[in-house]
Amino acid sequence: MKYGYFDQTNREYVIDRIDVPVSWTNYIGVKDMCGVFNHTAGGYLFYKSPEFHRVTRFRPNGVPMDRPGHYVYVRDDDTGDYWTLSWQPVGKSLDSAKYICRHGLSYIKYQCEYSGIWGEETLFIPLEDPAEIWDVKLRNHSDRKRRLSVFGYAEFSFHRIQSDNQNFQMSLYCAGSSFQDGVIETDLFYEAGGYQYFTADGGSDDSQYFDCLRDVFIGAYRTETNPIAVERGFCSGSSELGGNHCGALRRVVELEPGQEKRLIFLLGEGNRQAGKEMRSKYCAPGFSQADSAFKALGNFWNEKLEKLQISTPHDGMNAMINTWTLYQAEINVMFSRFASFIEVGGRTGLGYRDTSQDAMMVPHSNPKKSRSRLVELLKGLTSDGYGLHLFSPEWFEKQTEAAFKSPTVVPRPQKSDLIHGLNDACADDALWLIPSIVEFIRETGELSFAEEKFPYADTFDPETGGGTSETVFDHMKKILDFSAREIGPHGICKGLRADWNDCLNLGGGESAMVSFLHHWALVHFCALGRRLGKDISKYEGMMVKVRESCERELWNGSWYTRGFTSSGRAIGSPENKEGKVHMESNTWAVLSGAASPEHGKSAMDAVDEFLYTPYGLKLCDPAFSEPDDEVGFVTRVYKGLKENAAIFSHPNPWAWAAETMLGRGDRAMKFYDALCPYNQNDQIEVRKAEPYMYCQFVVGPDHSAFGRAHHPFMTGSAGWSYFAATRFMLGLRPDFDNLIVDPCIPSSWPSFNVRRVWRDAVYDITVENPKGVSKGVVECKVNGEPVKCNSKSAEIPVQSPGTKNHVTVVMG
Ligand code: GLC
């Protein structure tokens, strides 16, 4: 069953059957003002922080589903009939109303045809201004003149998610609203500068024009489905100091047959004055600024996407890589995973491992943000060499006075409380940073980044903004030394609090995954060290030692053991009844370069044999059925869900990459295809979730909901999918001085093309596969000139900025 399609030309996912089983979401805003909304305009807006600076309120996980939102109501003033331009909240019968939702890149269009009126509400946020534009168009398709009342409505938040959800005894009396000069202003009296506004073009001073009080607009014993103001046909000019506030404005629109009119509502950050300024900018007759802001947003995304465009025989891969997967990866970097309908903003900051991985995925499309994330992470590293698992970058900026002071005592953490100890360190966290830094340098060529100095988190002095500073290269050494030091009785890295798998605590035991990650980080570090002409002999020695310990202790004759509990029990080994085979140890054995090809092949064969399902690879098999705290929380999650043998998406691309390292392009594609959301576009009765997004996990076969996908958007799966597909399957890898072409594709592919912009030069690459192989490059020419090419890959030297280069590659 399908509910929509990929519109490749407009880069939109079009939901043309609107009653999708769960919310299908999208993100707007790419800077300070941001929002997350579903296919029926339910969702919320925030400014900088979804935890501390909500603009509009959201009632997550509720009934009715995912409300409130940013709604436009239309009322026929001749009949009294009313509806919304998004299907909900009024929810007209789909027998008489046609609804479409177009999820585009940082915008959403809600379209509706009902009772002879076509309407559209476009939500987007201009690149430069913290204001949400609701661009509304209405056209009369009937043959009679129509007199309509059009209401824009949104419910304001008390800014802090806690204040919206608990202990109203202060917040209810410290927020006020007022209407003047056509602008609704809400004032969070207890916060300096705590203002929001709602306004529109062509306002009026009439009391029927506005309502600032939610409960007056909606009415008692009613919901957003049937607000009294809409039913009645006008607002009542309400405002008050104290209470729950909304922005509600009523426009009167008359339409002759065939006539179209456009109006704009504006919801923004700032006080009445800011609202007036934004209104004169975006609502001036002709709305040209709104049009150019929308266009600029399109250009913003085009520029990013144009850095890498592919054309392969695989339509799904083309659609995902050319648009959706990069979009998802970028959104993760921008939003740092903490605003969705699942992560409703109650936990913010940067997760060390998540952010390190996210930053690695977009250095080509977002070098500035990648770099600033890397710097934030470097400052969140302790001088012991472990990262702070969850931290706010502001902690490591020079102190400024905090604006919010609640009358209720909320203890303010001391600096020492912010720097957690070894007990809370996750063994993998900081290791991810090393490849991210190296990949950033490979992409940008900015070798000098390695010599820049930053302070360590535990030495930082917020008063002066200083601390013990060392170079990026030194930070990397600290991380590697930490992992070399923190090993257990088998010589394998300790798991500490946890490794990548948050739920597999291994009770303080040892983690194969961390040792393999250590190896991977060493490979990257040594490559950089060599390029910089540094003495890296210590780390080359370390790498050999890690590899030897892994082979000796983790190879179990069939695949790679996942680790050891504190009492020395092996996990993920043939002797286990449950949790016998795990993704992390086997994929990372190969991906890290530590496994021999023979062991690597049989490890990945075990992945295929035990973990493959038609919806992707399970995290482990068999699922755990008995709580066992020595193994971890994973044993207390139902079978087939989350880390307990669900198809956890994030590690799936590790397997694609690992297979390409073994030269098995058909296997890599089999795995890619299984997880690919695009491929499930017509299986929504099973998948339920968005087919344009990777989800954190897909329910595994041990559960009755096998195949159902959960937690879209905010997952590292997209970044990894992009990384594995482009760098390993299509095989385009920037190095310090060369662009490496090393594809590993299905043998049935006759050819493919990639257009890559790298260091300001364009590489138009055609790869031919006349012999139907999966791997191996026999010839490569750049602008007709042969370049260095071993039987495995080709190396294209970096070309001058501004040039367009024609590259032909022959596999064989
Ligand atoms: C969640 C966490 C991530 C972790 C993963 C697996 O996605 O955000 O840090 O690695 O679960 O447990």
Residues whose N, C-alpha, C, O or C-beta is under 5 A from the ligand:
A	BS01	GLC	D354 W500 N501 D502 C503
